Amino acid sequence: MDLNKRIFNVGLPILAMVAVGCGGGAKGGNIATVNGDAIGKDEFYKAMEMKNDATVVVNPQNLQSTGGQIPPQAYAGQLADGNIGFETLKQLVEQRIILQLAADQGVSPTSADVNKEIENQKRDNPDQLKQLTSHGYTLDFIRKSIEVGLAQEKLVTRGIKISDKDVDDYVKATPEDPLYYTPEGDLIQYIVAADAKAKTTIDQELGTGKQFALVAAQYTSDRGAAQRNYHLYGNGVDPAPVTQIEPKVLDIIKKLAEGQQSGWYPQGPGFVKFYLERRVKPQNKTVDPIIREKLVRKLALIEGSRGINLDKQKLEKLKSAKVVVTEEALKPYWDQYDKQLKSAATTPTASPSAAPSASPSAPAPSAPGK
């Protein structure tokens, strides 16, 4: 198991919305305009600083496989878009296009919409803003992210009405929807020791009674573990369903009581230790008004996606947009991309549209000893 391995195009999510910069009109000047809407240099550099994914050209022969399957893994490949700066520019341009499409169709999110969404997400996870800001996301950055995500939602669901009966029928037909059903799950912390010496030091620290997560923060060799608050699987807050836990890890965890840690298991050249923080049994929640509101939004998105091709709308808007790139290092890349856009019939595969989830995460590790 290599907990340091990551799929290159899996990124840090933000508030279930599209990761964007911190707003236009930056005081450091502009790098581009989209139909006159400026993308500021400060915004561009902040977006590039926080960017945590990239599109790469993958050579399947270079990927490691286990048991006939390709597990999550780091991959050093050629960037499909030339460089990370141009990928960032494309992302910001696409987000401007989304907001402009929403304005064209009269569904632009208001400041009140953004405020309400922030409160909704704080209600679901009171520590979410704290978690995000601790990872470098500013409030302006987060608000803009929410605005773009709401614009996408409004574009897809425009004109769609979901009735109480629609919600009732869905609940009856889908009893295990995660909005109102909690499956059996475990909240697991872990520490990776780089070698036998580190393992001894960690055991000594744990032996003094220090909290497992505090020791992990100080000594784990998995540099990505902090994104999940040193938890394995899930979002670092809620227990992960047992169906998402790798069987070999689950076998270890099943032997632990809450508050108990495992022994050490081989992890590449080092070792890994687990700690069972919490175990939950399957539970059905009452479908209250808050859950019903979430279901209305979910069903509207499902219904809207059947009849609305948002990617096509974005492409047509982008093809007709006046995009002026003033940053000389990026201009040749955009000019070439623009030529491809003008002749494209569908959304280019190298133009990703992200829809992240609500909290920092990373792919689950493979089994101990691999």
Stockholm file with secondary structure:
# STOCKHOLM 1.0

chainA/1-370         MDLNKRIFNVGLPILAMVAVGCGGGAKGGNIATVNGDAIGKDEFYKAMEMKNDATVVVNPQNLQSTGGQIPPQAYAGQLADGNIGFETLKQLVEQRIILQLAADQGVSPTSADVNKEIENQKRDNPDQLKQLTSHGYTLDFIRKSIEVGLAQEKLVTRGIKISDKDVDDYVKATPEDPLYYTPEGDLIQYIVAADAKAKTTIDQELGTGKQFALVAAQYTSDRGAAQRNYHLYGNGVDPAPVTQIEPKVLDIIKKLAEGQQSGWYPQGPGFVKFYLERRVKPQNKTVDPIIREKLVRKLALIEGSRGINLDKQKLEKLKSAKVVVTEEALKPYWDQYDKQLKSAATTPTASPSAAPSASPSAPAPSAPGK
#=GR chainA/1-370 SS CCTTCCCTTCCCCBTTBCCCCSCSCCTTCEEEEETTEEEEHHHHHHHHHHCCCCCEECCGGGSCCBTTBCCCCCCCCEETTSSHHHHHHHHHHHHHHHHHHHHHTTCCCCHHHHHHHHHHHHHHCTTHHHHHHHTTCCHHHHHHHHHHHHHHHHHHHTTCCCCHHHHHHHHHHCTTCTTTEECSEEEEEEEEESSHHHHHHHHHHHHTTCCHHHHHHHHCSCTTGGGGTTEESTTSSSCEEGGGSCHHHHHHHHTCCTTEEEEEEEETTEEEEEEEEEEECCEECCCCHHHHHHHHHHHHHHHHHHHCCHHHHHHHHHHHSCEEECCTTTHHHHHHHHHHHHHCSSCCTTSCCCCCCSSCCCCCCCCTTC
#=GC SS_cons         CCTTCCCTTCCCCBTTBCCCCSCSCCTTCEEEEETTEEEEHHHHHHHHHHCCCCCEECCGGGSCCBTTBCCCCCCCCEETTSSHHHHHHHHHHHHHHHHHHHHHTTCCCCHHHHHHHHHHHHHHCTTHHHHHHHTTCCHHHHHHHHHHHHHHHHHHHTTCCCCHHHHHHHHHHCTTCTTTEECSEEEEEEEEESSHHHHHHHHHHHHTTCCHHHHHHHHCSCTTGGGGTTEESTTSSSCEEGGGSCHHHHHHHHTCCTTEEEEEEEETTEEEEEEEEEEECCEECCCCHHHHHHHHHHHHHHHHHHHCCHHHHHHHHHHHSCEEECCTTTHHHHHHHHHHHHHCSSCCTTSCCCCCCSSCCCCCCCCTTC
//
